[in-house]
Amino acid sequence: MSKTLYELCTIQREFDEKHSISGKGFYTEIDDKNLHELEHLIVCLIGELGEFSNILKKVVRGDYALSEVKSELDEELADTFIYLLKISNQFGVNLEDEFIKKVRKNTNRFEEN
């Protein structure tokens, strides 16, 4: 049942292309003319990561046990991943290719040390 990153991007894109709120679609290709769309997605991604961080902060300070909020953390991390997929789709980034390039770059960089 595991999916490749490409398949996950496709699932997210298909979902986004079929849905809208108040007449505004979830999918918009990003270019020089609508960088505000990219800015919005970044704010959303950071917001979801902030929600994850806030829950974790409460675990660390002792308000909750990790086991009590693990499912909430899982959901917030999934929300963060969704926005990453949306950005890659709408901004035209092949995450699989870019990941491999970055791992190779880091491998070379850290082999030198």
Stockholm file with secondary structure:
# STOCKHOLM 1.0

chainA/1-113         MSKTLYELCTIQREFDEKHSISGKGFYTEIDDKNLHELEHLIVCLIGELGEFSNILKKVVRGDYALSEVKSELDEELADTFIYLLKISNQFGVNLEDEFIKKVRKNTNRFEEN
#=GR chainA/1-113 SS CCCCHHHHHHHHHHHHHHCEETTEESCCCCCGGGHHHHHHHHHHHHHHHHHHHHHHHHHHTTSSCHHHHHHHHHHHHHHHHHHHHHHHHHHTCCHHHHHHHHHHHHHHHHHCC
#=GC SS_cons         CCCCHHHHHHHHHHHHHHCEETTEESCCCCCGGGHHHHHHHHHHHHHHHHHHHHHHHHHHTTSSCHHHHHHHHHHHHHHHHHHHHHHHHHHTCCHHHHHHHHHHHHHHHHHCC
//
